Amino acid sequence: MNERQSFLSRWWKSPSGGFEVLRLALPMIISVGSLAVMQFIDRVFLTWYDPITVGAAFSGGQFIWSLASFPFSIVAYSVAFVSQYNGAGEFRRIGEVVWQGVFIALAFTPLFFLIYPWSDSIFALFDHAPEIAALEKSYFFWSLWGIGPVIAIQGVEAFFVGRKKMKVVMNVSLIALFLNVGLDYLMVFGVGGFPRLGIVGAALATSVCQIIRLMILFGLMLIDDVRTGSLYAVRKGCRIVPSELFALLKYGTMGGMEYSLEMVSFTFFVFLLGKLGEVGSTSSAIAINLNAITFLPVVGIGTAVMTMVGNAIGEARPHFARRCTFSAAALAGLFTGFFFFLFLLIPDILLSVYASGNPDGFAPYYDVTRNLLRFVAVYLFFDTINIVFCSALRGAGDAKFVMFTTISLAPFLAVFSWLGVGLFRFGVYWCWTILTVYISLMGVVFFWRFMQGAWMKMGLVDVAKPMPQRRSNNVKKSDGSNG
């Protein structure tokens, strides 16, 4: 017992051990988890309003994310660059790379609106009922106004996350959460003088909150630049820097290709569920929404892992990167383990929230959703492994392997789901079996790649050999706390 306690104590207190990972990951868990709560409450409100709107909002939202996933991933890769620049002491390059991400977001934003005129034809391809297709189109249009800011947010958040200042992002996310929940309620149900907008209100409330969230982050970034005496060259870096832009596009495009293909495959999967009828579509939307309660917080842990691995690689300390990854996997496993038992043994606790506002309307979806949550419980472990170890590989710069792996495996989900439904007339449980197998394969492959250790010799940025002590002093003198 004493030896076990000694091991746990060393693991908890050591550099890149349990405490340091939790200290950095917790704000990101809360930040990304707030998105899960936002989506959860949004779907609950829509269930109370009319259960048919839940599936429409899910498929409409999934379609827009499949479009935005490519530029989103490119800009999100800014975190890896900022963290490696920060670890190597190349502070003045941070502002430049952050702005390149914002410029990429601005360039892509108008393109999304050009797709809207064809949305009728796209939704019609999957033979959804006319009333559902109309709801999907409405949700898609009003969500378009918030997707550009969401992409730009990834670049601005990288300024804080890459420097391990996760609390800033957490606080802004919580502000957006409370604002979104309030606006959601007012706009969906028509309270306080607002019109009763239903699914349109849900989309519009989210778009407004994302715009406000971006404005707050921009303001905080500029304040930080003034406070540190332009240490990170935020104001001076507001220009196109070809070398930084090319580097971000090079590695971000790899991440964008794999994430985009994964999102397209999953969107096809979601639209295919819509062909199985209202019960299969709505039940799947609710199950995936509940899955987000576990998935998105683990994504927050993954973001912390990417940051810590990037900083460790920049400091030429890959052994710290390895340690923090396993520490994060252990913490994430404890978190998802709780939901494993919840989804598997007592899912009624969660489903009662959806049923409370409209018991009769929710009754047809109850049994199917409960069964689908058992699939979620099965693949939770593999999904945790997938997120944590894939994030570590991204932080180290192993983008090419991540891209080729996803390109190879992502079609599995769409192809085998379609074969089962289109050729053999299998139902919703077949689709969820394929989803479970797909996630499990991803987790196994990324864990295997991490254990091979090739990532330990990689890097994203070309910098001089770092001097950790001098870097630490500079940050302390110019930047206050490591917040």
Steps between C-alpha positions, in 0.01 A plus 500: 500500500782741585673431167173564315445824692858604426454435128172693489658786693796520260270484199275772640779742594757440224544740203237417235337273757141482618481835678658706220284335234185550705594863576527576129226266381230601748437847348488340154263229626271771636542709184429224250256338740300822499439434130368155590269655759392762246413233243332285765273783618433607142379148410296477821322827417431379147367169634258694720408722204452215249708176493509502120721811512777315687591275208473791255729720710748216536520417129496867397773582748701197397484611136641843574777350713596268216547812286687694767718212622780563249574867581414435865775238528754717320445789739478271805851375421620843614506355852784263409704786347442738790589233756825407322597866454423557866706199607794610285488862621408638154235730644480762227394241243187415701306811398583444135378141487180591690414763238560257216227280649260794522571595136426143390165515683414829328586357158273196541197669659337635177530159336252343743221733391558406135394144583164598651308522165580131441399384850153390381652259249753371752240419767272349233767243409426311819121484455421672828137590556414846358422648841834377640692625196346846543606508865851385407534780245385765749741380767781487244443859382493664842799296618702636207527840672692349790730255326755758382549636853530144633791434262669830585461421870732202457783732398443752778460228764833354386667819625394408854487120489846460341646705786318289761260783591195278481303687766445792263335272244300328775358825636398628157340164418295509819378852417395375155329197657277699735421755231413227251274311740309819580460605138412142403212489744370843401520439125384138485187549714433869434547631854556861610371663186701281262314324217450123533765386248553133591790347309588836339531654847739225608730562202480878525577504873812291446623720214457820702689353795792386282538853359505645852746232612741592219479870585582434866800282413632760256477766768681287757775415251565867427499584872753221558719639222502847658562359849803295390657781299427328166706198604288284268475761221122478469445849362820502295427151370166600344614440143544213259832327572559254212731268696258466792197476272663228291605300807151519652340404170746216451441325832147630552392371161608152603286532810225666296490221245470227758250687717297608198479148363407370843226762530369431149489129577320561829258745333417234241444262791262750666308563178475126447338469841238748376397246236418253776205706619424761760555267798844383388613851408374676813615223736847507343517879531416479871750218561779689323405815690540311828825352372625859458490537878792257514654563157548877516664514846748235383564723196589767757749259655633432152555873443699517825704199386573663163618813681721314748648274233570800277672688780703193595610442140593869470708464817663180365349293784301223328499288816278763663270477199471125544429529870231766464322293234471194723400721793223653288385157384470386862299807602277479193441131569375578851262760360352283226487198730228672702289550189565143387302374799243778469423429132514125542309449824283806577442700180145585613642771727614701196207416276252623759632855440390482135166348592416744779383785278301284254451144633252387235701644214820335620349156569556354147875567522563377854586132448711548187703783658564291810635217286720737300658630819627147562695526173645828629606327821685233300709736288570764771837345594625486142377852429699626799815328373434636153470864614789508747764322293397663173530841671849410619605404148363828364682701766827332408453568128412147385226646280575286196434171679179634656383615158572172319346294781177698496483502120536122507246430775237776468329347192442184706220671693314631195553203269402218736206695644371560148552136398302378799215746455488526121560139397396284795234727656665490842381758753634752746682242716710390204614859447595537864692171492708636212556826691624304802743294290628812322576691821669195650728463197602866519590468867712188447694646205587831667606327820726268299655795315570686823668197653732472197661828610576650157323822602768571764742610227254727319415870520301767323726802528860574411646669806829523681570267792286630787629633829226408750634706792537822301159445341338451837649822632386699198145379533492565870632851457281598207190292535418475865361158588475191287126512572 
